[in-house]
């Protein structure tokens, strides 16, 4: 497994070994001991899977109480995955990180608790899988405004993305709740 530490504390790019032949490929998407050896000690309690069409933007979401660490990857298609550090005491507080994740590059992203997370679908269709370290609690979910200029996110959009109603109502960083003690 190849682990790349990013400039954001705890945020890691993971490329698992992929074994290919004429039949296709095989890869392990998670093995607890290997990930613990890489410094990922979160216990994942919920798996989620979403399927989205080109032009859909989901996020930027986080849970202000019961924050979730996430392990994310794309099973089909290609997305721009985006994280925003909302940990007040972090050296990268308020900054965004973006990476292209695809079925072809096999990369995973470990997103520690304390980040807002979202993605934009680049390919005609994308199937997105993510493991969460805590359950979903809608009463604690918050949405950061996807196009807040303060975040300096370079979304690959040529027109208005397709958004849910809650994503349209996201708050700019200056008005958002943040994580005081993570």
N, C-alpha and C positions, 0 to 999 in steps of 0.2 A: 504494500500500500504506500502510495506517495502522499505525504502530508506537507502542505505548504501553509505556513503561518502567514497571515496577512498583517498589515500594519495596525489592524484593529484587534485589541486584546481579546483572545479567545475565538475569534472568527477564523475558521480554517477551511482550506480547499483540499478535498480528498479525492484522489484518483485510485480506485481499487484496481487490482490486477484483472485483466480481461483475457479470457482464454478463447481464442477463435479458431475455427476450422471451416471446412466446406459446409457444415451444417448450420453455422451461425456462431454464437458466442455464449459463454457462461461467465458470470461474475457473482461474487457475494456482495450484496448491498449493505450488509451489516453483520458483524460478529462482535459481540460484546467485549471479549477479551482484547481483540485487536484495537478496538476503538478506545478502550481504557488505557492500553499501552501508549496510545497517541495523545492521552491527556483528556479524553472525553469521558467523564465519569457520570454523566447524566443517565438516569434510568428513563427509558422511553415507555410511556403508558398508553399512547394512542397513535395509530397510523391513519393518515388521511390521503386521499387520492382525488385529484380534480382533473377534469378534461375541459379544455378551453380552445376556442377558435382564434384565428389571427386577429389582432387588434384589441383583444381583451386585456385589460389591466386589472389586476387584483391586488389591493393593498393601498396603503401601507398599514398593516395591522399589528397590534400587540395587545397583551392583557396586562393592565396596570397592576392588578392583584393576581396572584397565581401565575406569574410570568412563565412563558414556555421557552425552553431551548428547542431548536429544531434541527433535524438532519434532512436535507432536501436534495432531490435529484429529479431529472426528467427521464421518463421511460419512453416517450415518443415525442419527437419534434424538437423545438428550440425556443428558449425564453431568454429574456434579460432578467436576471434575478437581482433584487435590490434590497439592501439592508441599511437602516439608519440607527446609529448608536444613540440610545436615549439614556445611557447611564451617566448621571451627573458628574461622577468622579472619574470618568474615563478620559484619557488624553485625546480620544477621538469623538468625544461627545458632540452630537449635532452634525456629524459628518456622515456622508453616504458612501457605500461600497456597492459596486456593480460587477457582475460577472455573467458571461453567457454560459448557460448550462444547456446541454443537448443530449439526446440519446447517442449521438455519435461520439462526443468527447468523454462520456461516462463520468464526468466529474460530479462530485457531491459537494455541498456546502454545509458546514456545521455552523449554525447561528446560535450563539449563547443567549441565555435569557437577558433581557434588557434592550433588545433591538426591535424596531419596527421592521416588518418584512413584507415584501410584495414582489410581483413579477409582471412582465409584459410579454405576451405571446408574439413571437416573430414568425414562426412557421405557420402553415395553414391550420394545423391542429397541434396541440401539445397536451401530453398526459404527464401530470406532475405528482410526485409522491413525496410525502414528508412525515417524519416521525416527530412526535411531540413529547416533551418531558412532563407535561401536566395536561389535564383534561381541558376541554373548551368550556369556558364560562362566559356566555354572552353578556352578562351584566358587567363584566370586567373588561370586555373588549373595547379598544379605542382605535381610531383611525387617524393617521397622520395624512395631511393633504399631499397627494401624490406629486403635484407640480409646484410645491412651495419653492420659490426661487432661492430661499436660504439654504436649501438642501443641495443645490447644484447637481441635480441628477440629469444625466444626458439620456433621456428616454428616446428610443429610436422610433418616434411617432411622426408621421407626416400629416395626420389629421387628429381630431379629438378621439381618444381611445374609448372603447366601450367599457363603461363603469357601472357598478352597482349603485343603488341610491345611497348606501352608507359611505361608499368611497367618494361620491360626489360631495358629501358633507364633511369630509376630513378636515381637521384643524391644522393650521400652520404650526411649525415647531414653536414659535413664540407664544402660542396659546395652548399648547398641548401639555398634558401631564407627562412627567418624566420619572425615571427611577432614581430616587434619592440615595439608596443604600446598596445597590447591586455592585 
